[in-house]
Structures are given as structure tokens and as C-alpha cells.
Amino acid sequence: MEAGRADAVVWRNRALMLFDRVSVPVAVCDVYGQVVLANPAMAAECGTTPGRLRGRQVLELFRPQETTQVERIAEALRLRHRSRYQVSVCWPAPGGTERYGELTADPVSDTVEETPALLVMLRVQGERPVPEPEPAPTTEVERRVLALLAGGATTARAARELGLSRDGVTYHLRRLSARWGAANRTELVARAYALGVLAPGVWPPRPRITEGD
């Protein structure tokens, strides 16, 4: 009996070493899709480490492109069917692109009666750039105020450039700060770039040109 247990431990350790070294992204999940174990290749697809994937839902990490696929798999698992299941998925890659591919789930257990775990493998099929977000709704005056602010203009200078009073510039800045939850002018400029209102990589700063402009 003791010899059998020792052999089991040896083979388990060997399996874990192989699991970690295989280049294919692989994870073991419970029947509900919660990650129990993930190899470094799977973690790399999520831009993290294997330990940080533990407890995460695999279908939150890799978004199904067809919900009907997931529903069919859930029903099959409930009935303890042991077929191989495939789901088309997409996910954000660490480099800022979006990848797409296929998750393959194989139910595995020691006995037929035992609730199976899922051995999940990911096949990367390609990637596409993430589309730029549409700029946040702003008026032309608001965009010009933000561009001047990003270039270091004071309230007085912005007022002269735009033909407004200082109170008029302050009014626009307060409205933008309230709309975006910005605590100060530095944060307001950062939000303007993040929301696509100001064109990135351009000096002096200017509003991003849209089709309606």
C-alpha cells in the first residue's frame, strides 16, 4: 500500500513538471469553470502568473464569442457526458491587441461516477488591433480649452486665445471636471487623452480630429 502511494506521488510530481513545461496554454478547472491550476503558458496569455489565475473563471478570462456553445457544454456536463468541448473565445493580449482562438475542454476524473474536472487547452488562432475608443462627447470650445490647458496655458492665456472671459474658461473647466470626476487640471488633461479627446503624440496639443469635424 505504501509503495503504491509513493509511486502515485512520483507520477503526480512528474505530471506537474510536464504540465509546467509544456508550451501549450493549459489549465485545470473545476466543473464550474473555476481555475484550479494553470501553467505558465496559460498565465502568459493573461499577462500574469499561474498563481494569480487560481480561482478565476476561465470564461471571464477568455470571452466566448457564442453563448450557445457555453450553454450546450453546461448542459452536457450536468448530464455527465464526457465528450470534448470547444468554445470560440477572444481575450485582451498583454501587448494591447486582442487575440482570438479556441478553448478545448476535456472532462477528466478517476471514476465515471466522480464529478469531473476540466482539462482546458487554448489554441491561439490570431490577433487583431483593439479599435480606438470614440472620443468622449465634448463641445468645440471644451476641446480647445483642454488643448490649451495641456500645452501649459494659464486661465488668462486660454481666455485671450479663445476670446472668452477668465470666468468663462473656468466655467468650462468646472463642467468638464464634474463630468469626468477629475480632481485637478492635471487629472483633467490625463482624462482628455485617455478618453480620446486630445490627439496623442502631437505637440502642441490639439483636439483629435473626428469624422464630424
C-alpha positions in Angstrom: 0.0 0.0 0.0 2.8 2.4 1.0 4.7 1.6 -2.2 1.6 2.3 -4.2 1.2 5.7 -2.6 4.8 6.6 -3.1 4.5 5.7 -6.8 1.4 7.9 -7.1 3.3 10.8 -5.6 6.2 10.3 -8.0 3.9 10.2 -11.0 2.0 13.2 -9.8 5.2 15.2 -9.5 6.3 14.2 -13.0 2.9 15.2 -14.4 3.1 18.6 -12.7 6.6 19.2 -14.1 5.4 18.3 -17.6 2.3 20.5 -17.1 4.5 23.5 -16.3 7.0 22.9 -19.1 4.6 22.3 -22.0 4.4 25.3 -24.3 0.7 25.0 -25.0 -1.5 27.1 -22.7 -3.2 24.6 -20.3 -5.3 24.9 -17.2 -7.3 22.6 -14.9 -10.7 23.9 -13.9 -13.5 22.6 -11.8 -16.8 21.6 -13.4 -18.0 25.3 -13.0 -15.0 26.7 -14.9 -13.0 28.0 -11.9 -9.2 27.7 -12.5 -7.6 25.2 -10.1 -4.2 25.1 -11.8 -2.7 26.9 -14.7 0.7 26.5 -16.5 3.0 29.5 -17.3 2.0 29.5 -20.9 -1.7 30.0 -20.0 -0.8 32.7 -17.4 1.3 34.5 -20.1 -1.7 34.8 -22.3 -3.4 36.8 -19.4 -0.3 38.8 -18.6 0.1 37.4 -15.1 1.5 34.4 -13.2 -0.1 30.9 -12.7 -0.8 31.6 -9.0 -2.8 34.7 -9.8 -5.1 32.8 -12.2 -6.2 30.3 -9.4 -9.8 30.9 -8.5 -10.6 33.0 -11.6 -13.4 32.0 -14.0 -11.9 30.8 -17.3 -14.8 32.2 -19.3 -14.2 35.6 -17.8 -10.5 35.5 -18.8 -11.4 34.2 -22.3 -14.7 35.6 -23.6 -16.9 33.2 -25.5 -17.9 34.5 -28.9 -21.1 32.4 -29.0 -23.1 32.0 -25.8 -25.0 29.0 -27.2 -21.7 27.0 -27.1 -21.3 27.6 -23.4 -25.0 26.6 -22.7 -24.6 23.3 -24.6 -21.4 22.5 -22.7 -23.0 23.3 -19.3 -26.0 21.0 -20.1 -23.7 18.2 -21.2 -21.6 18.4 -18.1 -24.7 18.4 -15.9 -25.7 15.1 -17.6 -22.1 13.9 -17.0 -21.3 13.5 -20.7 -17.6 13.1 -21.3 -17.1 14.4 -24.8 -14.5 17.0 -25.9 -16.0 20.5 -25.9 -14.8 23.5 -27.9 -15.5 27.2 -27.4 -14.5 30.1 -29.7 -13.1 32.8 -27.5 -11.3 36.2 -27.6 -9.2 37.9 -24.9 -7.0 41.0 -24.5 -3.3 40.2 -25.0 -0.6 41.8 -22.8 0.7 43.8 -25.8 -2.5 45.8 -26.2 -4.0 43.7 -29.0 -7.0 41.4 -28.9 -6.4 37.7 -29.6 -8.9 35.1 -30.7 -8.8 31.3 -30.7 -10.4 28.2 -29.3 -10.7 26.7 -25.9 -10.9 22.9 -25.7 -12.2 21.3 -22.6 -11.9 17.6 -21.8 -13.7 16.2 -18.7 -11.3 14.1 -16.6 -11.8 12.1 -13.4 -10.6 8.8 -11.8 -14.0 7.2 -12.0 -17.2 7.6 -14.1 -19.2 8.5 -11.0 -16.9 11.2 -9.8 -17.6 14.8 -10.7 -15.1 15.6 -13.5 -12.6 18.4 -13.6 -11.9 20.1 -16.9 -8.6 20.0 -18.7 -8.6 23.2 -20.7 -6.3 23.9 -23.6 -6.1 27.2 -25.5 -5.3 27.4 -29.2 -4.3 30.9 -30.4 -5.6 31.5 -33.9 -4.7 35.1 -34.5 -4.9 38.6 -33.2 -6.3 42.0 -34.2 -5.6 45.5 -33.0 -8.0 46.9 -30.4 -10.1 49.6 -32.0 -9.6 53.1 -30.6 -12.5 54.3 -28.5 -14.7 57.0 -29.8 -13.8 60.4 -28.2 -16.0 61.4 -25.3 -18.7 63.9 -26.2 -17.4 67.4 -25.9 -18.1 70.8 -27.5 -15.6 72.5 -29.7 -14.9 75.1 -27.1 -14.3 72.4 -24.4 -11.8 70.7 -26.7 -9.9 73.9 -27.4 -9.8 74.7 -23.7 -8.4 71.3 -23.0 -5.7 71.6 -25.8 -4.5 74.9 -24.4 -4.5 73.5 -20.9 -2.5 70.5 -22.0 0.1 72.9 -23.5 0.6 74.7 -20.2 -1.7 77.7 -20.8 -3.0 79.6 -17.8 -6.6 80.6 -17.4 -5.8 84.1 -18.5 -4.0 83.0 -21.7 -6.7 80.5 -22.6 -9.2 83.3 -22.2 -7.3 85.6 -24.6 -6.8 82.8 -27.2 -10.4 81.8 -27.2 -11.9 85.3 -26.8 -13.6 84.4 -23.5 -13.5 85.8 -20.1 -11.5 84.1 -17.4 -14.8 83.2 -15.7 -15.9 81.6 -19.0 -12.8 79.4 -19.2 -13.2 78.4 -15.5 -16.9 77.5 -16.2 -15.9 75.1 -18.9 -13.2 73.5 -16.8 -15.5 73.0 -13.9 -18.1 71.4 -16.1 -15.5 69.0 -17.6 -14.1 68.2 -14.1 -17.6 67.4 -12.8 -18.4 65.3 -15.9 -15.2 63.2 -15.7 -14.7 63.2 -12.0 -11.3 64.9 -12.3 -9.8 66.3 -9.1 -7.5 68.9 -10.7 -6.3 70.2 -14.0 -3.5 67.6 -14.4 -6.0 64.8 -14.0 -8.4 66.6 -16.4 -5.7 66.6 -19.1 -4.9 63.0 -18.4 -8.6 62.1 -18.8 -8.8 64.0 -22.0 -6.1 61.9 -23.6 -7.5 58.7 -22.1 -11.0 59.4 -23.5 -9.6 60.2 -27.0 -10.5 63.9 -26.9 -6.9 65.1 -27.4 -4.7 63.6 -30.2 -1.9 61.5 -28.7 1.8 62.1 -29.7 1.2 65.6 -31.0 2.8 68.9 -29.9 1.5 71.4 -29.4 -1.6 69.6 -28.1 -4.6 69.7 -30.3 -8.1 68.1 -30.3 -8.4 64.8 -32.0 -10.0 65.1 -35.4 -13.2 63.1 -35.9 -15.4 62.5 -39.0 -17.9 65.1 -37.8 -15.2 67.9 -37.6 
